[in-house]
């Protein structure tokens, strides 16, 4: 029985993207190398044992697939680049604005401090507790029925005994209930966007006092 002549390993390597082909080669480079190797192999084949047509056809089909994948990758890279540029532009528009993001700190300055809470299930009662840097309770406020959603809040700096608290950083806690059952109440910090960074982990908003956050971490913009 006559043996079937197979395509050379060099040709297969070119077709299947092995380490012999530079990752930076374009689709046209792959096609050119394939045709050069194929023509050379056909010129030097054994007339008594020619190349198998089915095998050549199969390898050419693989070339078409590889070329198509490379072109698709190039298109996707372009789309990703455009998307990142759009996100950077969007983020840059936030510079100078204030945002609410998850966090339990607030800054009291000249009798004003801003913060918020997210109540996804609403509440029929709750308690806001403000503490100083030493963990001492400065102000405790009871509140009634609240609709579901984000609730912007402010503090005038007055403590439980009626005195004025000193400017500085404070923390706060919020507990809320519905029909006597505790529900989710996420504290939100309020801070100013100073700049934008394009990092390896994505676009970051650099805030005035808090750590840098991602665009998806912004709950509201002011």
C-alpha positions as CSV (number, residue, x, y, z in Angstrom):
1,X,0.0,0.0,0.0
2,X,1.3,3.4,-1.0
3,X,1.9,5.9,1.9
4,X,0.3,9.3,1.8
5,X,2.8,12.2,1.8
6,X,2.0,14.6,4.7
7,X,2.5,18.3,4.9
8,X,5.9,19.3,6.4
9,X,6.1,20.2,10.1
10,X,7.3,23.7,9.1
11,X,4.1,24.2,7.1
12,X,1.9,22.9,9.9
13,X,3.7,25.2,12.4
14,X,3.0,28.1,10.1
15,X,-0.6,27.1,9.8
16,X,-1.3,26.5,13.4
17,X,0.6,29.4,15.0
18,X,3.4,27.6,16.8
19,X,6.3,29.3,18.4
20,X,8.1,29.4,15.0
21,X,5.7,32.2,13.9
22,X,6.2,35.6,15.6
23,X,3.1,36.7,17.6
24,X,3.4,40.1,15.9
25,X,3.1,38.6,12.4
26,X,0.1,39.9,10.5
27,X,-2.5,37.8,8.7
28,X,-0.8,38.7,5.4
29,X,2.6,37.5,6.7
30,X,1.0,34.2,7.6
31,X,-0.5,33.8,4.2
32,X,2.7,34.7,2.4
33,X,4.7,32.2,4.5
34,X,2.1,29.5,3.9
35,X,2.1,29.9,0.1
36,X,5.9,30.0,0.0
37,X,6.2,26.8,1.9
38,X,3.4,25.1,0.0
39,X,4.8,26.0,-3.4
40,X,8.3,24.8,-2.4
41,X,6.9,21.5,-1.1
42,X,4.9,21.0,-4.3
43,X,8.0,21.6,-6.5
44,X,10.0,19.1,-4.5
45,X,7.4,16.4,-4.0
46,X,7.9,12.9,-5.1
47,X,6.1,12.4,-8.5
48,X,5.5,8.7,-7.5
49,X,4.0,9.7,-4.1
50,X,2.4,13.2,-4.6
51,X,0.8,15.3,-1.8
52,X,-2.7,14.3,-0.8
53,X,-5.3,16.8,-2.0
54,X,-7.5,16.3,1.0
55,X,-4.7,17.1,3.4
56,X,-3.7,20.3,1.4
57,X,-7.4,21.4,1.3
58,X,-7.7,20.8,5.1
59,X,-4.6,22.9,5.8
60,X,-5.8,25.7,3.6
61,X,-9.1,25.7,5.5
62,X,-7.1,26.1,8.7
63,X,-5.2,29.0,7.2
64,X,-8.5,30.7,6.5
65,X,-9.6,30.1,10.1
66,X,-6.3,31.5,11.5
67,X,-6.5,34.5,9.2
68,X,-10.1,35.2,10.2
69,X,-9.2,34.9,13.9
70,X,-6.3,37.4,13.6
71,X,-8.6,39.9,11.8
72,X,-11.2,39.5,14.5
73,X,-8.7,40.0,17.2
74,X,-7.5,43.2,15.5
75,X,-11.1,44.4,15.3
76,X,-11.7,43.6,19.0
77,X,-8.6,45.4,20.0
78,X,-9.8,48.5,18.2
79,X,-13.2,48.3,19.9
80,X,-11.6,47.9,23.3
81,X,-9.3,50.9,22.7
82,X,-12.2,53.0,21.6
83,X,-14.2,51.9,24.7
84,X,-11.3,52.8,27.0
85,X,-11.0,56.2,25.3
86,X,-14.7,56.9,25.8
87,X,-14.5,55.8,29.5
88,X,-11.5,58.1,30.1
89,X,-13.3,61.0,28.5
90,X,-16.4,60.3,30.7
91,X,-14.3,60.0,33.8
92,X,-12.4,63.3,33.0
93,X,-15.8,65.1,33.0
94,X,-16.1,64.2,36.7
95,X,-13.1,66.2,37.7
96,X,-14.2,69.0,40.0
97,X,-17.5,67.2,40.8
98,X,-18.4,65.6,44.1
99,X,-19.5,61.9,44.3
100,X,-21.1,59.5,46.7
101,X,-19.3,56.2,47.0
102,X,-19.4,53.4,49.6
103,X,-17.7,54.5,52.8
104,X,-18.4,55.5,56.4
105,X,-16.3,58.7,56.8
106,X,-17.3,62.4,56.6
107,X,-15.4,65.6,56.9
108,X,-16.9,68.4,59.1
109,X,-15.8,71.8,57.9
110,X,-17.3,75.2,59.1
111,X,-20.4,73.5,60.5
112,X,-21.2,71.3,57.4
113,X,-20.5,67.7,56.6
114,X,-22.1,65.7,53.7
115,X,-22.6,62.0,53.3
116,X,-25.4,59.5,52.4
117,X,-26.9,56.1,52.8
118,X,-28.3,53.6,50.4
119,X,-31.5,51.9,51.5
120,X,-32.3,49.3,48.7
121,X,-35.4,48.1,50.7
122,X,-36.4,51.4,52.2
123,X,-37.0,51.7,56.0
124,X,-39.8,52.5,58.4
125,X,-37.3,53.5,61.2
126,X,-33.6,53.9,61.7
127,X,-30.7,55.4,63.7
128,X,-27.8,57.5,62.5
129,X,-24.8,57.5,64.8
130,X,-21.8,59.8,64.3
131,X,-18.5,59.1,66.1
132,X,-15.3,61.0,66.5
133,X,-11.8,59.8,65.8
134,X,-11.7,58.0,69.2
135,X,-14.9,56.1,68.6
136,X,-17.0,58.3,71.0
137,X,-20.6,59.0,70.0
138,X,-21.0,62.6,69.1
139,X,-24.5,62.7,67.7
140,X,-27.3,60.2,67.4
141,X,-30.3,60.9,65.2
142,X,-33.5,58.8,64.9
143,X,-35.3,58.9,61.6
144,X,-38.7,57.6,60.3
145,X,-40.0,56.2,57.1
146,X,-37.7,56.4,54.1
147,X,-38.2,55.4,50.5
148,X,-35.9,52.8,48.9
149,X,-32.8,54.3,47.2
150,X,-30.0,56.7,47.9
151,X,-30.5,59.3,50.6
152,X,-28.1,62.3,50.6
153,X,-27.6,63.6,54.1
154,X,-25.8,66.4,55.9
155,X,-24.7,67.2,59.5
156,X,-24.6,70.7,61.0
157,X,-21.9,69.8,63.4
158,X,-24.0,70.0,66.6
159,X,-23.4,67.2,69.2
160,X,-26.0,65.5,71.5
161,X,-25.4,68.1,74.2
162,X,-25.9,71.0,71.9
163,X,-22.2,72.0,71.6
164,X,-20.5,72.4,68.3
165,X,-18.1,69.7,67.2
166,X,-14.6,70.5,66.0
167,X,-13.8,70.4,62.3
168,X,-12.3,67.2,61.3
169,X,-13.0,63.6,60.1
170,X,-15.8,61.6,61.7
171,X,-17.3,58.2,61.0
172,X,-20.9,57.2,61.0
173,X,-23.1,54.1,61.2
174,X,-26.7,53.6,60.1
175,X,-29.1,50.9,61.1
176,X,-32.5,50.6,59.6
177,X,-35.5,48.3,60.0
178,X,-38.7,47.4,58.2
179,X,-41.5,45.9,60.4
180,X,-39.0,45.3,63.1
181,X,-36.6,43.4,60.9
182,X,-33.1,44.8,60.1
183,X,-32.6,45.8,56.5
184,X,-29.5,46.7,54.4
185,X,-28.3,50.2,55.0
186,X,-25.0,51.0,53.1
187,X,-23.1,54.1,54.3
188,X,-21.9,56.5,51.5
189,X,-19.0,58.9,51.7
190,X,-19.0,62.2,49.9
191,X,-15.8,63.4,48.3
192,X,-14.4,65.5,45.4
193,X,-12.8,64.1,42.3
194,X,-9.4,65.7,41.8
195,X,-8.0,63.8,38.8
196,X,-8.3,60.6,36.7
197,X,-5.7,57.8,36.3
198,X,-5.7,55.2,33.6
199,X,-4.2,52.2,35.4
200,X,-3.6,48.5,34.6
201,X,-6.7,47.7,36.7
202,X,-8.9,50.3,34.8
203,X,-9.7,53.9,35.0
204,X,-9.6,55.4,38.5
205,X,-11.0,58.5,40.1
206,X,-8.6,60.1,42.5
207,X,-10.5,61.7,45.4
208,X,-9.7,64.5,47.8
209,X,-9.6,62.4,51.0
210,X,-10.6,58.9,50.1
211,X,-8.8,56.2,48.2
212,X,-9.0,56.1,44.4
213,X,-12.2,54.5,43.1
214,X,-13.4,53.0,39.9
215,X,-16.2,54.6,37.8
216,X,-18.5,51.7,38.8
217,X,-18.0,52.6,42.4
218,X,-19.7,56.0,42.0
219,X,-23.3,56.0,43.3
220,X,-24.2,59.6,42.6
221,X,-22.5,62.6,41.0
222,X,-23.0,66.3,42.1
